[in-house]
Amino acid sequence: MLRTLLFELEKRAWLVVSLLAVVAIQLSPTPSGLTFQGKQMLAIVLMAIILYITEPVPLPAVATLIVLLQAFYRIAPPQELARSLMSDSLLFIISTLVLAAAVIKQNLDQRLLWFLLKLTGPSVAAVLFGFVVVCSVLTSFLGESATASIMLPVALVLIQLFSEQTGHHPRFASVLLFAIAFGCAYAGIGTPSGGARNAIMLEYWDRLGAVQVSYLQWIRYGYPLLLVQIPLLYLVVRRSFQFEAASLRESMVLLRRRVRAGGRLHARDWLTILVLGVTILAWIFFSSAWGLGIPGIFGVSLMMILGILDWDDINHRVNWGVILLYAGSVSMGVGVYTSGAADWVGVSLTDFLNRHGLNHGMVLFFAVGSIAMAMASLTGTAATVAILGPVVLRLSALTHNNPVIMGMVLVVTSAAANFTPMSSPACTIVYGSGLVRSRDYLRVGWKMSLISFGLVLIFARFVWPHL
């Protein structure tokens, strides 16, 4: 009994540390220019950072603690706090998770692989490039978790076919799997549906920055950068590993037999593709009038009405903890802004940048991007945007910079911090295959992170101001 109690306490030691940190900040003097509620909110942010890094409790529990402490410290009235949890972007992220679940349910992996191989041919190098492109495009619309879940079985089918053909495990397996991991991790910047961090930034622009960015507007900012990154990512992944220059022709013959044995696409497969396409078109052309959540929920409703998904599918295939974590993160960001904490941090940071001549142009973008990448390597991309988003928007106002450009710098640089299997959901999913080594993530990650960081500085200075 005592041993069990000690074990549980040891497991949750960082939870105790985080709560003690909150108490310590509460007892400390309030800095000049910071409101008492702002100090309380910064204490909650510190607690969240500690818990995001150490994970002594499930991450959805961190979201509930964020809300509970805001209520306890009276950061906002209960009704306002409840409203901060529900938003158009929350409906949007729910709908993307459900739509991705519908794609996964149809088990289209072998057909998708056959379609890809028909485009690329039997060359391993061409197939690798095809995987990077397909992962990038799918991720930009479905999100990295869903795309990695779809493409990992596709790659495993190809690896299995080659093994059956040659009698040995292919050396190109690692490079193929890393093409999925990093193709998904870096491609989420293309559209708002590419990841939770994008939806969080959209919500901050709307609520805190008085700026509405539509689905199509985001694409104008994000997709040109994504298209530049795709060939560079391919080259980095390809040159980071040595693999055989094998032909996959016999594997293609075997795959074609399996696909033909499965028959043509069924009506439900075509309906899934149709509903997904209609929803994406609604996001692109009607988000300025309807928002992103309503078209997404329309697509989800069609999936259920047409019998593509039932409630059991949604209940079991959608990670509701991610949704709770997202809602809590947005609520925290709104609290940071409304309590005056973002203003105080923004003013303090602006004063520091002014004293050192870092308050303009590329230097400012470099400072914001460096902070974002460093924090994202510890807490993850969504948490980084949730915490830094209000501060960056306030900083953009104080330095008279475009809030959309500043927000995009934050989003892209936080997405570029991929150094470990836990850096992003896609990296974690691929690592779960057991076919890649954890140290190889750094081999690819540091190179691509520097490239991505340099590209976002160039786009922020020379491209985005003209959009």
Rosetta blueprint (number, residue, H / E / L):
1 M L
2 L H
3 R H
4 T H
5 L H
6 L H
7 F H
8 E H
9 L H
10 E H
11 K H
12 R L
13 A H
14 W H
15 L H
16 V H
17 V H
18 S H
19 L H
20 L H
21 A H
22 V H
23 V H
24 A H
25 I H
26 Q H
27 L H
28 S L
29 P L
30 T L
31 P L
32 S L
33 G L
34 L L
35 T L
36 F H
37 Q H
38 G H
39 K H
40 Q H
41 M H
42 L H
43 A H
44 I H
45 V H
46 L H
47 M H
48 A H
49 I H
50 I H
51 L H
52 Y H
53 I H
54 T H
55 E L
56 P L
57 V L
58 P L
59 L H
60 P H
61 A H
62 V H
63 A H
64 T H
65 L H
66 I H
67 V H
68 L H
69 L H
70 Q H
71 A H
72 F H
73 Y L
74 R L
75 I L
76 A L
77 P L
78 P H
79 Q H
80 E H
81 L H
82 A H
83 R H
84 S H
85 L H
86 M L
87 S L
88 D H
89 S H
90 L H
91 L H
92 F H
93 I H
94 I H
95 S H
96 T H
97 L H
98 V H
99 L H
100 A H
101 A H
102 A H
103 V H
104 I H
105 K H
106 Q L
107 N L
108 L L
109 D H
110 Q H
111 R H
112 L H
113 L H
114 W H
115 F H
116 L H
117 L H
118 K H
119 L H
120 T H
121 G L
122 P L
123 S E
124 V H
125 A H
126 A H
127 V H
128 L H
129 F H
130 G H
131 F H
132 V H
133 V H
134 V H
135 C H
136 S H
137 V H
138 L H
139 T H
140 S H
141 F H
142 L H
143 G L
144 E H
145 S H
146 A H
147 T H
148 A H
149 S H
150 I H
151 M H
152 L H
153 P H
154 V H
155 A H
156 L H
157 V H
158 L H
159 I H
160 Q H
161 L H
162 F H
163 S H
164 E H
165 Q H
166 T H
167 G L
168 H L
169 H L
170 P L
171 R L
172 F H
173 A H
174 S H
175 V H
176 L H
177 L H
178 F H
179 A H
180 I H
181 A H
182 F H
183 G H
184 C H
185 A H
186 Y H
187 A H
188 G L
189 I L
190 G L
191 T L
192 P H
193 S H
194 G H
195 G L
196 A H
197 R H
198 N H
199 A H
200 I H
201 M H
202 L H
203 E H
204 Y H
205 W H
206 D H
207 R H
208 L L
209 G L
210 A L
211 V L
212 Q L
213 V L
214 S L
215 Y H
216 L H
217 Q H
218 W H
219 I H
220 R H
221 Y H
222 G H
223 Y H
224 P H
225 L H
226 L H
227 L H
228 V H
229 Q H
230 I H
231 P H
232 L H
233 L H
234 Y H
235 L H
236 V H
237 V H
238 R H
239 R H
240 S H
241 F L
242 Q L
243 F L
244 E L
245 A L
246 A L
247 S E
248 L L
249 R H
250 E H
251 S H
252 M H
253 V H
254 L H
255 L H
256 R H
257 R H
258 R H
259 V H
260 R H
261 A H
262 G L
263 G L
264 R L
265 L L
266 H L
267 A H
268 R H
269 D H
270 W H
271 L H
272 T H
273 I H
274 L H
275 V H
276 L H
277 G H
278 V H
279 T H
280 I H
281 L H
282 A H
283 W H
284 I H
285 F H
286 F H
287 S H
288 S H
289 A H
290 W H
291 G L
292 L L
293 G H
294 I H
295 P H
296 G H
297 I H
298 F H
299 G H
300 V H
301 S H
302 L H
303 M H
304 M H
305 I H
306 L L
307 G L
308 I L
309 L L
310 D L
311 W H
312 D H
313 D H
314 I H
315 N H
316 H H
317 R H
318 V L
319 N L
320 W H
321 G H
322 V H
323 I H
324 L H
325 L H
326 Y H
327 A H
328 G H
329 S H
330 V H
331 S H
332 M H
333 G H
334 V H
335 G H
336 V H
337 Y H
338 T H
339 S L
340 G L
341 A H
342 A H
343 D H
344 W H
345 V H
346 G H
347 V H
348 S H
349 L H
350 T H
351 D H
352 F H
353 L H
354 N H
355 R H
356 H L
357 G L
358 L L
359 N L
360 H L
361 G H
362 M H
363 V H
364 L H
365 F H
366 F H
367 A H
368 V H
369 G H
370 S H
371 I H
372 A H
373 M H
374 A H
375 M H
376 A H
377 S H
378 L H
379 T H
380 G L
381 T H
382 A H
383 A H
384 T H
385 V H
386 A H
387 I H
388 L H
389 G H
390 P H
391 V H
392 V H
393 L H
394 R H
395 L H
396 S H
397 A H
398 L H
399 T L
400 H L
401 N L
402 N L
403 P H
404 V H
405 I H
406 M H
407 G H
408 M H
409 V H
410 L H
411 V H
412 V H
413 T H
414 S H
415 A H
416 A L
417 A L
418 N L
419 F L
420 T L
421 P L
422 M L
423 S L
424 S L
425 P H
426 A H
427 C H
428 T H
429 I H
430 V H
431 Y H
432 G L
433 S L
434 G L
435 L L
436 V L
437 R L
438 S L
439 R H
440 D H
441 Y H
442 L H
443 R H
444 V H
445 G H
446 W H
447 K H
448 M H
449 S H
450 L H
451 I H
452 S H
453 F H
454 G H
455 L H
456 V H
457 L H
458 I H
459 F H
460 A H
461 R H
462 F H
463 V H
464 W H
465 P H
466 H H
467 L L
